[in-house]
Amino acid sequence: MAGKSQWGEHAREQILEKLSIGKSLREICSAEGTPSESLVRKWVMQDEDFGAQYARAREAGMEALADEILQIADSQEGDILKTEDGREIVNHDAIQRAKLRVDTRKWIMSKIAPKKYGDRLDLNHSGSIDTMSDTAVDARLAYLLGKAGVAPVAGGEGEAEETKPAGDL
C-alpha cells in the first residue's frame, strides 16, 4: 500500500493515539515529520484494519472532548480580574471564550458522532387521531359557514352574503 512502508506502523500508532485524546487530524498532520491529512485519509479508505482503528480512535477522541467540556465548564480561571485598585470585576470575554470552546466541541461531537452526541428528535406520535364521517364533516362545515354568515344553515347564525359577479366590487 502506498505510504505504508515510508511511514511505518509507528507513525500510524502516533496518529491514532493523538486522535484518541481528542486532537484533530489537521493538528496532528501539521506537525513536522508527519504524513499529510490526505495520505492518512487514504489509509483509512484503503486499509480496512487502519480504518477500523481510526474509527475507534475518533470515538475515544469524542469521549476526551466530552471530558474537556466538563473541565472548561467547571474552570473559573480568568473569570474574575483584579483591577489596579484591588476591585474584582467579571471578565465577560473569558466567559464568552469558554462558552465558544464548549459549543464548538459539542458541535464537532454532534457531527462526528451524531448517534451518540447529536440532538435527539422524538418523532413518535403519542396522541390519537379522531376521524369523522363525510356526513359529519359536511354538517360541521355547513354549521360553521352559517355561523360565519356565509350561508343560511339551520343552527348557524347570520345570513348569507349576496354574491356579486366577478367584475363588480
TIDO-50741 format. One line per field, with one value per residue: residue in one letter; chain; x, y, z of N, C-alpha, C, O in turn. Coordinates in pm, 1 decimal, padded with zeros to 6 digits. Example, Ala and Ser with C-alpha at 12.3 -4.5 7.8 and 13.67 -1.06 7.14 Angstrom:
residues 2
residu c(A;S)
chaine c(A;A)
n_x c(01319.0;01285.0)
n_y c(-00569.0;-00225.0)
n_z c(00780.0;00708.0)
ca_x c(01230.0;01367.0)
ca_y c(-00450.0;-00106.0)
ca_z c(00780.0;00714.0)
c_x c(01320.0;01290.0)
c_y c(-00330.0;00003.0)
c_z c(00780.0;00787.0)
o_x c(01423.6;01340.9)
o_y c(-00331.9;00113.8)
o_z c(00846.5;00803.9)
***
This chain:
residues 169
residu c(M;A;G;K;S;Q;W;G;E;H;A;R;E;Q;I;L;E;K;L;S;I;G;K;S;L;R;E;I;C;S;A;E;G;T;P;S;E;S;L;V;R;K;W;V;M;Q;D;E;D;F;G;A;Q;Y;A;R;A;R;E;A;G;M;E;A;L;A;D;E;I;L;Q;I;A;D;S;Q;E;G;D;I;L;K;T;E;D;G;R;E;I;V;N;H;D;A;I;Q;R;A;K;L;R;V;D;T;R;K;W;I;M;S;K;I;A;P;K;K;Y;G;D;R;L;D;L;N;H;S;G;S;I;D;T;M;S;D;T;A;V;D;A;R;L;A;Y;L;L;G;K;A;G;V;A;P;V;A;G;G;E;G;E;A;E;E;T;K;P;A;G;D;L)
chaine c(A;A;A;A;A;A;A;A;A;A;A;A;A;A;A;A;A;A;A;A;A;A;A;A;A;A;A;A;A;A;A;A;A;A;A;A;A;A;A;A;A;A;A;A;A;A;A;A;A;A;A;A;A;A;A;A;A;A;A;A;A;A;A;A;A;A;A;A;A;A;A;A;A;A;A;A;A;A;A;A;A;A;A;A;A;A;A;A;A;A;A;A;A;A;A;A;A;A;A;A;A;A;A;A;A;A;A;A;A;A;A;A;A;A;A;A;A;A;A;A;A;A;A;A;A;A;A;A;A;A;A;A;A;A;A;A;A;A;A;A;A;A;A;A;A;A;A;A;A;A;A;A;A;A;A;A;A;A;A;A;A;A;A;A;A;A;A;A;A)
n_x c(00084.6;00045.4;00259.1;00265.3;00500.7;00688.7;00613.9;00553.9;00446.9;00476.2;00429.8;00160.8;00048.4;00107.9;-00052.7;-00308.4;-00309.6;-00300.6;-00538.5;-00714.6;-00704.1;-00840.9;-00733.4;-00729.5;-00725.5;-00608.7;-00451.1;-00272.8;-00143.2;-00020.1;00213.2;00567.2;00733.4;00528.6;00280.6;00073.5;-00261.3;-00427.1;-00300.5;-00329.8;-00608.1;-00641.2;-00521.9;-00714.6;-00932.1;-00833.1;-00714.5;-00850.9;-00814.9;-00670.8;-00860.3;-01068.9;-00937.4;-00890.8;-01153.1;-01226.3;-01040.0;-01123.9;-01373.0;-01295.1;-01168.3;-01385.2;-01493.2;-01287.2;-01311.7;-01560.5;-01491.3;-01319.4;-01496.2;-01639.0;-01430.4;-01365.3;-01609.3;-01628.9;-01410.5;-01295.0;-01103.3;-00964.2;-01209.4;-01260.6;-01123.5;-00866.5;-00853.1;-00628.5;-00673.0;-00755.0;-01014.9;-01252.6;-01356.8;-01589.9;-01481.9;-01601.9;-01524.1;-01355.3;-01538.0;-01718.2;-01543.4;-01491.7;-01747.4;-01774.5;-01572.7;-01676.7;-01922.3;-01825.9;-01689.9;-01904.0;-02055.4;-01882.8;-01865.9;-02131.3;-02147.6;-01948.3;-02007.0;-02303.2;-02509.5;-02454.9;-02395.3;-02553.0;-02845.8;-03147.9;-03440.6;-03773.3;-03989.6;-04214.0;-04561.5;-04784.2;-05043.7;-05395.5;-05576.2;-05866.9;-06135.3;-06377.3;-06696.0;-06789.6;-07039.9;-07063.2;-06853.2;-06946.9;-07179.2;-07067.8;-06911.0;-07111.0;-07248.7;-07050.0;-07008.4;-07259.1;-07257.1;-07061.9;-07192.2;-07197.6;-07358.8;-07702.2;-07788.8;-07939.1;-07919.9;-07696.3;-07565.9;-07650.8;-07674.1;-07664.3;-07427.1;-07483.3;-07401.0;-07181.1;-07119.9;-06805.6;-06664.5;-06760.9;-06721.3)
n_y c(-00118.2;00226.7;00459.7;00329.1;00182.5;00388.6;00543.2;00363.9;00155.1;00284.3;00561.1;00553.3;00454.1;00666.3;00867.2;00757.4;00746.5;01018.6;01106.2;00970.6;01110.8;01334.1;01515.8;01696.8;01572.5;01747.3;01907.9;01716.5;01628.7;01859.3;01886.2;01876.2;01625.3;01438.4;01239.6;01363.1;01501.2;01412.3;01176.2;01019.7;00999.3;00855.7;00613.6;00534.8;00484.4;00283.9;00080.0;-00158.4;-00248.9;-00035.4;00161.3;00077.5;00096.5;00369.2;00469.0;00378.7;00522.7;00783.1;00774.0;00740.1;00982.9;01154.0;01103.0;01207.0;01475.5;01525.5;01503.7;01719.7;01929.9;01930.4;02003.7;02262.0;02393.3;02376.7;02516.6;02817.6;02985.5;03289.0;03414.3;03620.0;03936.5;04132.7;04467.2;04753.1;04895.3;04701.2;04606.7;04354.5;04237.8;04107.4;03907.5;03917.1;03853.9;03628.7;03444.9;03427.8;03323.6;03071.3;02964.2;02956.4;02771.3;02539.9;02512.7;02476.7;02232.2;02066.8;02089.1;01978.3;01717.5;01637.1;01622.3;01444.4;01213.9;01160.0;00984.9;00929.5;01179.4;01369.0;01583.1;01456.5;01371.8;01330.9;01158.3;01015.4;00955.1;01028.3;01072.5;01052.9;01002.6;01128.8;01039.6;01159.7;01102.2;01151.2;01272.0;01387.2;01570.9;01735.7;01837.7;01977.1;02167.4;02308.0;02414.4;02582.3;02760.5;02879.5;03000.4;03187.0;03355.9;03319.8;03141.0;03053.7;02837.5;02578.2;02618.0;02772.5;03107.6;03436.1;03568.3;03468.4;03616.4;03833.9;03727.3;03863.9;03943.2;03850.6;04071.9;04300.3;04532.1)
n_z c(00000.0;-00072.0;00079.5;00323.6;00378.3;00385.3;00608.7;00813.9;01093.1;01337.1;01293.9;01224.8;01461.9;01634.3;01524.3;01565.2;01844.2;01915.0;01798.8;01962.7;02198.9;02148.1;01967.1;01657.6;01319.9;01140.0;01308.1;01405.0;01169.9;01088.5;01220.8;01207.3;01016.6;00995.1;00825.5;00552.4;00577.5;00371.6;00294.5;00524.6;00530.9;00301.3;00376.1;00563.2;00395.3;00225.2;00376.5;00561.2;00829.1;00946.9;00905.0;01075.0;01321.0;01321.2;01332.6;01590.1;01740.1;01687.8;01811.6;02078.7;02100.4;02098.3;02347.5;02497.8;02429.1;02546.7;02816.6;02824.9;02782.0;03023.1;03193.7;03097.4;03143.6;03421.8;03510.1;03655.6;03594.0;03505.6;03496.8;03673.9;03715.6;03866.6;03941.5;03926.3;04156.3;04328.0;04308.4;04215.4;03903.4;03668.0;03404.1;03115.5;02856.8;02884.2;02981.2;02766.3;02575.8;02685.9;02666.6;02388.6;02329.9;02452.3;02311.3;02049.2;02067.4;02136.3;01901.2;01709.2;01809.1;01775.4;01502.1;01418.7;01565.7;01548.9;01630.3;01893.9;02015.9;01894.1;01850.3;01972.9;01815.6;01885.9;01710.8;01742.1;01756.3;02008.5;02068.0;01979.5;01677.3;01567.8;01356.3;01123.3;00976.3;00630.4;00615.9;00870.9;00857.4;00648.6;00772.1;00989.0;00855.2;00715.1;00931.9;01046.0;00832.4;00824.1;01072.8;01033.6;00871.7;00602.5;00468.8;00487.2;00736.4;00917.8;01261.0;01236.2;01254.8;01144.2;00807.6;00468.3;00248.7;-00026.0;-00346.5;-00584.0;-00924.5;-01075.3;-01180.6;-01048.3;-00777.7)
ca_x c(00000.0;00123.4;00282.6;00275.8;00639.9;00761.1;00581.0;00560.3;00343.2;00494.2;00361.1;00016.4;00013.6;00112.1;-00171.9;-00424.0;-00300.3;-00338.1;-00682.3;-00789.8;-00708.1;-00921.6;-00666.2;-00784.4;-00631.9;-00536.2;-00348.3;-00173.6;-00067.4;00052.7;00343.5;00679.0;00768.1;00410.5;00218.7;-00029.2;-00400.3;-00481.2;-00243.1;-00394.0;-00745.1;-00625.9;-00501.4;-00844.2;-01017.0;-00774.6;-00671.0;-00964.9;-00771.3;-00641.8;-00988.4;-01139.3;-00862.5;-00914.1;-01289.2;-01223.2;-00963.4;-01212.6;-01474.3;-01227.2;-01144.5;-01510.7;-01500.4;-01190.3;-01371.7;-01664.7;-01419.5;-01266.4;-01610.6;-01660.3;-01318.1;-01381.1;-01727.6;-01605.1;-01299.1;-01327.2;-00979.2;-00978.0;-01344.8;-01256.9;-00998.6;-00843.8;-00808.3;-00512.7;-00713.5;-00793.5;-01153.1;-01269.8;-01460.4;-01616.0;-01418.1;-01701.6;-01455.6;-01310.5;-01657.8;-01767.1;-01447.9;-01517.3;-01874.5;-01742.8;-01494.7;-01770.5;-02016.3;-01753.7;-01667.1;-02033.9;-02094.2;-01796.9;-01907.4;-02262.3;-02129.1;-01865.7;-02077.1;-02439.8;-02595.1;-02425.7;-02390.0;-02641.4;-02976.2;-03243.3;-03574.4;-03875.1;-04086.9;-04323.7;-04689.6;-04834.3;-05185.7;-05483.7;-05631.4;-06009.0;-06183.1;-06519.1;-06755.9;-06811.7;-07164.5;-07033.4;-06769.3;-07035.3;-07266.5;-06986.3;-06874.4;-07231.8;-07274.2;-06951.8;-07036.4;-07375.9;-07216.1;-06982.3;-07279.2;-07173.1;-07471.5;-07804.2;-07792.4;-08006.4;-07823.9;-07594.4;-07611.2;-07624.4;-07738.3;-07569.1;-07399.1;-07520.0;-07284.9;-07174.1;-07040.8;-06663.3;-06609.9;-06812.4;-06660.6)
ca_y c(00000.0;00348.8;00536.3;00247.5;00149.3;00510.9;00592.4;00254.3;00139.8;00380.5;00685.6;00526.4;00444.1;00801.8;00936.6;00701.5;00785.7;01159.5;01115.0;00916.3;01207.6;01447.2;01605.8;01689.4;01518.4;01862.0;01945.5;01608.8;01623.4;01984.2;01876.4;01837.2;01483.3;01351.5;01230.1;01463.4;01462.4;01335.4;01041.4;00946.1;00968.3;00748.9;00490.7;00498.5;00431.0;00168.4;-00023.0;-00188.6;-00254.7;00100.3;00231.7;00039.9;00156.5;00513.2;00492.8;00361.8;00635.2;00900.1;00755.8;00771.4;01126.3;01220.9;01091.0;01302.9;01608.4;01537.0;01533.2;01855.3;02020.1;01941.3;02078.8;02402.3;02446.9;02384.1;02606.8;02958.8;03056.2;03405.9;03471.3;03741.2;04013.4;04232.1;04596.5;04808.2;04940.9;04584.8;04560.5;04236.8;04255.8;03988.7;03909.3;03861.4;03798.2;03492.7;03361.0;03404.5;03234.2;02937.4;02920.0;02924.0;02646.3;02431.6;02498.3;02422.6;02090.0;01999.4;02085.2;01879.3;01584.6;01604.3;01594.9;01324.4;01100.1;01209.1;00889.9;00937.1;01315.0;01459.2;01610.8;01350.1;01418.9;01229.4;01167.8;00923.8;01019.3;00967.4;01104.1;00973.9;01074.9;01100.1;01058.0;01193.4;01056.6;01260.1;01339.3;01470.0;01681.6;01825.8;01904.5;02071.5;02274.2;02388.3;02486.7;02689.5;02860.2;02953.6;03081.4;03297.0;03442.3;03297.2;03065.8;03025.5;02696.4;02555.4;02613.4;02874.1;03243.7;03528.3;03542.3;03454.5;03739.4;03827.4;03711.3;03961.9;03893.8;03862.8;04202.4;04407.7;04546.6)
ca_z c(00000.0;-00085.7;00201.1;00445.3;00405.4;00417.2;00741.9;00909.6;01194.7;01445.9;01256.4;01233.8;01604.5;01689.9;01475.4;01635.7;01985.0;01926.5;01770.5;02076.4;02308.8;02104.7;01872.1;01522.1;01221.9;01084.9;01405.5;01409.5;01045.1;01065.3;01287.1;01120.6;01015.3;00995.8;00692.5;00523.8;00605.3;00258.3;00298.9;00634.6;00486.7;00201.9;00454.4;00621.6;00288.8;00158.7;00470.7;00648.1;00969.0;00991.5;00906.1;01197.6;01432.3;01310.8;01383.4;01736.3;01795.7;01679.9;01917.0;02205.3;02096.6;02135.5;02493.6;02550.8;02413.9;02649.1;02941.5;02811.9;02800.2;03167.9;03251.4;03059.0;03210.6;03565.9;03539.9;03676.3;03566.1;03419.4;03500.7;03756.1;03703.3;03972.8;03889.4;03997.0;04290.0;04408.1;04286.4;04129.2;03801.2;03586.3;03272.5;03024.2;02739.9;02918.1;02993.6;02630.0;02509.0;02738.8;02607.0;02249.5;02330.3;02483.1;02199.4;01933.8;02092.0;02126.7;01760.9;01642.3;01855.1;01716.4;01359.6;01400.8;01626.8;01569.4;01702.5;02036.4;02067.6;01821.2;01908.9;01950.4;01783.0;01910.9;01603.5;01770.1;01786.3;02131.6;02084.7;01895.0;01564.4;01552.7;01220.1;01111.3;00850.2;00535.5;00654.6;00987.0;00809.9;00575.6;00867.8;01065.5;00763.6;00692.8;01057.1;01059.1;00729.0;00868.8;01187.1;00979.5;00792.2;00460.8;00412.5;00588.0;00771.8;01045.3;01371.1;01216.7;01279.9;01035.6;00679.4;00358.3;00177.3;-00166.4;-00433.4;-00691.3;-01037.5;-01053.2;-01219.6;-00964.3;-00646.4)
c_x c(00088.3;00138.0;00307.5;00421.8;00719.8;00737.6;00584.8;00449.8;00354.8;00419.4;00210.3;-00028.3;00012.0;-00012.0;-00294.6;-00425.1;-00345.1;-00486.0;-00762.9;-00791.5;-00776.2;-00854.5;-00730.1;-00678.8;-00549.0;-00422.3;-00236.1;-00082.9;00007.2;00190.1;00448.7;00704.5;00649.2;00352.1;00109.5;-00167.5;-00453.9;-00426.4;-00309.1;-00536.8;-00744.5;-00605.3;-00634.6;-00931.5;-00963.7;-00738.3;-00781.5;-00927.6;-00744.4;-00770.9;-01067.8;-01070.0;-00884.5;-01051.8;-01293.6;-01147.8;-01047.8;-01318.6;-01415.2;-01199.5;-01269.2;-01530.7;-01404.5;-01244.7;-01482.6;-01602.0;-01367.8;-01377.3;-01638.9;-01552.2;-01331.9;-01495.7;-01703.8;-01495.8;-01348.6;-01205.3;-01004.1;-01114.8;-01350.2;-01120.6;-00989.0;-00790.9;-00690.4;-00547.7;-00768.4;-00936.7;-01153.3;-01383.3;-01472.2;-01552.8;-01512.4;-01637.6;-01411.2;-01428.9;-01713.8;-01674.2;-01469.4;-01646.2;-01852.2;-01666.8;-01585.8;-01863.0;-01949.5;-01729.7;-01797.4;-02076.4;-02013.5;-01841.1;-02039.2;-02250.3;-02048.9;-01936.0;-02223.1;-02530.5;-02576.7;-02440.2;-02481.7;-02771.9;-03070.8;-03380.9;-03671.7;-03984.6;-04202.9;-04448.3;-04748.5;-04982.2;-05272.3;-05536.4;-05777.0;-06049.4;-06331.8;-06569.2;-06773.2;-06936.3;-07140.2;-06948.3;-06855.9;-07122.9;-07188.3;-06948.3;-06993.6;-07262.3;-07179.3;-06971.3;-07156.4;-07341.0;-07135.3;-07065.7;-07260.3;-07289.9;-07574.1;-07812.7;-07862.8;-07901.8;-07715.6;-07652.5;-07581.5;-07696.3;-07630.7;-07549.0;-07443.6;-07393.0;-07293.0;-07093.7;-06893.4;-06608.0;-06654.3;-06740.3;-06759.7)
c_y c(00123.4;00418.9;00452.4;00219.4;00273.6;00553.4;00484.3;00257.8;00243.3;00511.1;00667.5;00520.4;00581.8;00881.3;00888.5;00743.4;00930.7;01181.2;01072.3;01010.1;01337.6;01545.6;01590.1;01632.8;01631.2;01902.9;01842.2;01614.1;01752.7;01982.3;01827.5;01686.5;01389.3;01346.7;01335.9;01409.1;01373.1;01193.2;00958.5;00908.2;00857.0;00614.2;00441.8;00430.6;00298.2;00053.1;-00046.4;-00188.4;-00115.3;00182.0;00202.4;00099.4;00307.6;00547.4;00479.7;00477.0;00762.7;00893.2;00788.4;00921.3;01205.7;01213.9;01190.8;01445.5;01630.3;01569.7;01676.8;01959.1;02039.6;02025.8;02227.7;02465.7;02466.0;02483.6;02750.1;03046.3;03170.3;03471.3;03602.6;03807.2;04110.2;04359.2;04645.6;04853.7;04827.0;04537.2;04438.7;04264.6;04128.2;04007.9;03840.5;03799.7;03654.3;03397.3;03328.1;03309.5;03090.6;02880.3;02878.2;02791.4;02526.5;02406.6;02437.1;02272.8;02010.9;01985.6;01978.5;01738.0;01543.4;01571.4;01467.3;01200.3;01139.0;01113.1;00901.3;01078.9;01413.8;01482.8;01496.7;01410.8;01305.4;01247.8;01070.9;01002.6;00950.2;00995.0;01010.2;01062.9;01031.6;01124.7;01087.8;01140.2;01176.9;01339.9;01432.2;01589.9;01783.8;01905.1;02009.8;02192.2;02366.4;02471.9;02605.9;02798.7;02944.9;03047.0;03203.1;03391.2;03426.3;03224.9;03042.7;02875.8;02684.3;02544.3;02717.3;03011.4;03328.6;03488.7;03534.2;03588.4;03722.3;03810.1;03809.2;03899.3;03927.8;04001.1;04314.6;04411.0;04593.7)
c_z c(00000.0;00048.4;00324.3;00478.7;00445.1;00561.8;00847.5;01013.6;01306.2;01417.2;01268.7;01379.7;01670.6;01648.7;01551.9;01782.1;02004.0;01895.2;01893.0;02197.2;02265.5;02011.5;01734.6;01427.1;01161.2;01178.1;01407.5;01287.2;01014.0;01131.8;01187.9;01130.3;01025.9;00856.0;00675.2;00559.9;00494.6;00257.1;00408.7;00594.6;00382.5;00272.6;00510.3;00516.3;00232.4;00251.3;00574.0;00796.2;01023.8;00999.2;01032.9;01320.4;01437.0;01368.9;01535.8;01803.2;01793.6;01789.6;02054.2;02213.8;02134.4;02286.9;02558.5;02539.9;02516.9;02784.5;02941.2;02831.8;02948.5;03234.0;03220.7;03137.0;03361.1;03603.8;03556.1;03647.8;03466.9;03421.6;03577.9;03739.6;03820.5;03907.4;03972.4;04138.1;04376.4;04391.8;04195.5;04031.1;03718.1;03449.1;03173.1;02899.8;02766.1;02927.1;02854.9;02553.9;02556.0;02678.8;02461.6;02240.8;02356.3;02364.7;02076.4;01950.3;02081.8;01980.5;01686.6;01680.1;01789.8;01568.7;01337.1;01454.6;01655.5;01645.8;01853.3;02091.9;01995.9;01895.8;01875.0;01926.7;01807.2;01807.6;01623.2;01806.9;01907.7;02154.1;02002.0;01783.7;01549.9;01408.4;01223.5;00978.4;00758.8;00572.2;00772.6;00948.6;00738.0;00671.3;00946.4;00979.8;00738.6;00815.9;01069.5;00954.2;00767.6;00982.6;01141.5;00895.0;00644.4;00395.4;00521.1;00613.0;00905.3;01154.3;01357.4;01243.5;01157.9;00908.7;00574.0;00290.5;00033.5;-00245.6;-00544.6;-00804.8;-01015.3;-01083.2;-01128.9;-00829.9;-00546.1)
o_x c(00193.5;00040.6;00366.0;00462.4;00809.0;00831.2;00617.2;00370.4;00253.9;00353.3;00140.4;-00132.0;-00074.8;-00069.1;-00375.3;-00531.1;-00418.6;-00551.4;-00866.9;-00871.7;-00770.4;-00912.6;-00778.8;-00558.6;-00430.5;-00310.8;-00118.2;00039.3;00089.5;00274.2;00420.7;00698.0;00665.8;00371.7;00059.6;-00187.8;-00517.9;-00498.3;-00340.7;-00581.1;-00836.1;-00664.1;-00664.5;-00997.3;-01042.1;-00732.3;-00802.7;-01000.7;-00789.1;-00788.0;-01127.3;-01136.2;-00895.5;-01065.4;-01357.5;-01187.1;-01043.2;-01350.2;-01478.2;-01206.4;-01259.6;-01579.9;-01436.2;-01226.0;-01497.7;-01653.4;-01371.7;-01354.2;-01660.3;-01580.8;-01312.0;-01483.0;-01753.8;-01490.2;-01433.1;-01205.8;-01058.3;-01135.4;-01435.2;-01016.5;-01089.8;-00696.3;-00656.7;-00463.7;-00821.9;-00976.8;-01066.0;-01491.3;-01376.2;-01568.8;-01502.7;-01690.9;-01427.6;-01419.9;-01752.4;-01720.4;-01465.8;-01652.6;-01905.1;-01694.5;-01573.6;-01880.3;-02009.7;-01747.9;-01800.4;-02127.9;-02068.9;-01852.2;-02056.4;-02334.5;-02079.0;-01925.7;-02262.8;-02619.5;-02671.4;-02491.5;-02487.3;-02804.4;-03073.0;-03430.6;-03654.1;-04063.4;-04281.1;-04442.2;-04761.3;-05040.0;-05228.6;-05539.7;-05806.8;-06002.9;-06403.0;-06494.9;-06771.6;-06937.2;-07191.1;-06968.4;-06842.5;-07139.6;-07238.1;-06952.9;-06979.2;-07298.1;-07222.4;-06952.7;-07157.1;-07389.7;-07140.4;-07016.5;-07303.3;-07316.8;-07537.9;-07840.3;-07848.0;-07805.4;-07648.2;-07774.0;-07495.0;-07769.0;-07520.6;-07643.7;-07442.0;-07290.2;-07401.6;-07009.5;-06861.2;-06513.2;-06590.3;-06703.0;-06725.5)
o_y c(00125.3;00435.4;00501.3;00231.1;00265.0;00594.9;00513.4;00351.6;00285.0;00565.6;00756.4;00576.3;00610.6;00954.2;00969.3;00772.6;00961.7;01264.7;01130.8;00991.0;01438.2;01649.3;01482.5;01644.2;01612.2;01929.4;01877.5;01605.0;01755.6;02067.3;01748.5;01628.2;01272.7;01438.9;01391.1;01288.2;01271.2;01099.5;00841.3;00796.7;00774.9;00513.3;00322.5;00330.6;00210.5;-00061.5;00035.9;-00133.8;-00080.9;00262.8;00292.8;00146.9;00366.1;00643.1;00560.6;00523.4;00841.5;00994.0;00856.1;00980.0;01312.1;01309.2;01251.3;01526.5;01740.8;01653.5;01746.2;02064.1;02151.9;02109.1;02310.9;02576.2;02561.8;02529.3;02797.2;03166.4;03149.2;03573.1;03687.3;03742.1;04162.8;04356.5;04587.2;04851.2;04851.2;04438.7;04422.2;04309.1;04052.9;04112.5;03719.9;03704.0;03567.7;03281.9;03214.2;03225.2;02997.9;02762.3;02776.4;02709.3;02423.5;02292.3;02354.9;02196.0;01901.5;01881.1;01898.8;01650.2;01427.2;01499.5;01390.4;01092.9;01149.9;01157.1;00884.7;01097.2;01530.9;01412.3;01447.1;01490.1;01195.6;01342.0;01047.4;01102.7;00827.7;00945.2;00902.9;01185.3;00915.1;01219.8;01046.2;01133.8;01291.1;01462.5;01544.2;01699.3;01903.9;02025.9;02120.3;02305.9;02488.6;02589.0;02717.2;02916.7;03066.3;03159.9;03309.1;03495.1;03512.0;03246.3;03014.9;02797.7;02768.7;02469.0;02749.0;03028.1;03294.2;03389.5;03587.0;03665.7;03612.3;03870.8;03835.9;03812.5;04023.2;04044.3;04419.7;04307.1;04611.6)
o_z c(00064.0;00121.8;00420.9;00594.3;00529.4;00630.2;00962.7;01020.0;01363.2;01505.6;01317.4;01415.5;01753.0;01729.7;01597.9;01837.6;02097.7;01957.8;01923.2;02288.6;02336.2;01979.5;01699.9;01451.5;01133.6;01133.0;01411.2;01299.2;00922.4;01102.5;01097.8;01238.5;01061.6;00776.8;00773.3;00571.3;00520.7;00222.4;00388.3;00621.9;00376.8;00233.5;00505.6;00545.1;00196.1;00206.7;00663.0;00878.9;01133.2;01090.5;01091.4;01412.6;01544.7;01445.1;01603.1;01910.2;01888.1;01852.9;02135.4;02321.8;02195.4;02347.3;02660.8;02630.6;02568.9;02858.5;03042.9;02891.8;02994.1;03319.9;03309.3;03189.8;03420.1;03718.0;03480.0;03674.8;03358.4;03355.5;03550.4;03748.5;03867.7;03828.6;04075.4;04228.1;04484.5;04453.8;04110.2;04069.9;03701.6;03386.3;03150.3;02843.7;02680.2;02885.1;02828.9;02477.0;02475.1;02644.6;02417.0;02153.5;02290.1;02322.4;02007.4;01855.8;02025.4;01940.7;01610.8;01594.5;01753.0;01514.9;01245.8;01395.4;01771.5;01718.6;01930.2;02202.3;02033.6;01991.3;01762.3;02006.7;01754.4;01815.8;01531.1;01878.3;01910.1;02250.8;01960.3;01797.0;01523.7;01345.5;01315.0;00880.4;00804.5;00560.7;00774.5;01001.3;00761.1;00654.6;00967.9;01026.7;00740.7;00803.8;01099.7;00983.8;00747.1;00988.3;01204.0;00850.9;00567.3;00277.2;00635.5;00522.0;00993.7;01140.9;01455.5;01253.6;01077.3;00903.6;00590.0;00276.2;-00021.6;-00215.5;-00596.0;-00781.9;-00944.5;-01017.5;-01130.7;-00775.3;-00429.2)
***
